[in-house]
Amino acid sequence: NNECGHQVAEAVRDAYKRLLKPSIETEFATLSKEKADAEAIRVFAENLRQLLLAPPLGQKRVMGIDPGYRTGCKVVCLDAQGTLLHNETIYPHPPKSEYQLAGRKIAKLVEQYAIEAIAIGNGTASRETEQFVTSQSYNRELQVFVVSEDGASIYSASKIARDEFPDYDVTVRGAVSIGRRLMDPLAELVKIDAKSIGVGQYQHDVDQTLLKKSLDQTVESCVNLVGVNLNTASRHLLTYISGLGPTLAQNIVDYRTANGPFHSRKELMKVPRMGAKAFEQCAGFLRIPQSKNPLDNSAVHPESYPVVEHIAKDLHCTVDDLIKNKELRTKIDIKKYVSDTVGLPTLTDIMQELDKPGRDPRQQIQVFEFDKNVRTIDDLKEGMILPGIINNITNFGCFVDIGIKENGLVHVSRLCREFVSDPSTVVRIHQHVQVKVMTIDKERKRIQLTMILD
């Protein structure tokens, strides 16, 4: 307790206030931000995975409609490979209200291009366009789907879309994107910057480098999980296959254009700059449905073909018989085929794949209908039970499209009776659900929903 002691105490106080405290606060804020970023990125990546793995309609002739009032509805007809065959604009809604003429045009296009399904964007005038389309009579059974158009405008103005459709304007490209999303959501959504797809929370506030890395990994993992058709995949989709970069993907497309479709995976080796290493990495994820070798349309890697052929030879049958005949496969003792290069886990995977070769891990698509009596927020009443589609999941709950402009929120506490710490364990993107209207705030355009119905 002397002059010197007072000076040291003063120095400690000053050091804490001026140096230590701000440093600790900054460090703590940075750590908290990193933790929050990691969680927001995890939620976004999980939502994106569910969106990319949404059920596809498959290769069918589709009509895509980008609805609108004043500017009309842009209509495109696509063949089973997603190639644009025809486009035009119809005006079934006010102010022009050419209802009859538009109806005749749609029916004629359905007949002319043998359309099997219609995809309608879920933006402005979506419900009215759906009602208009379903009220027409056609010469065939048609399935009508409402498709999320989040990010379609981003795609239509992108370089990819300009390269693909240099002679068409953005509205036509947007309608093509809507139609293709129905056929194969994965193949179409990989063309759009993932941040623009409209799922997740706070994605523009998080570390953008980490976000891009996480989303790219998610897209790559989804593409490789599903596998791609080597003869129809776009350059952009092929880029996400393991072992293929932009150059090799372009070379594959160029080879396909010059020489026609691939007949076997071995033919990949003729593609310029395709080395043994790249072939080893990518071959198992590329499918050729029309190949003579049925294994070319499966997840069995070419390096494992000799093992399958050996098994078939021991059973005195062909590989095709081995795939088609379940009884034959039950006779196999896979332990007999374990070697220095092929282990038991690989053999187990091969047998599982032979059970369902080329099986798409995505679910079957289902037709969905909104409540016909609800078109705007004014039609809602508390206590109503409505069908809806989940279109975004966050940590505090999920947002549900109930067929009006505004989405309703189901708070995490209202998802089910049990305690839920992570909503994605209970619900998934594009899930069809029944929800009950709890409260409606018309001024702030907010709708509170619950999935606990009784």
Protein Blocks (a to p, Z undefined) as FASTA:
>chain_A
ZZklmmmmmmmmmmmmmmmmmmmmmmmmmmmmmmmmmmmmmmmmmmmmmmmmpccebjcd
dddddddfklopadddddfkopafbdcdddfbcfklpmklmmmmmmmmmmmnopabdcdd
fbehklmmmmmmmmpccfbdcddddddfehklmmmmmmklmmmmmmbcfklmmmmmmmmm
mmmmmlmmmmpcfklnopaehklmmcfklmmmmmmmmmmmmmmmnopafklpcfklmmmp
ghiafklmmmmmmmmmmnopafbfklmmmpghiafklmmmmmmmpccfkbmblmlmccbd
fklmmmmmmmmmmnopafklmmmmmklmmmpcfklmgcfklcfklmmmmmmmmmmghiaf
bdcdddddddfkbmbfklpcehiacddddfbdcfkbccddehiabdcdddfklmbmbdcf
blklmbcehiacddddfbdcfknopacddfbfZZ
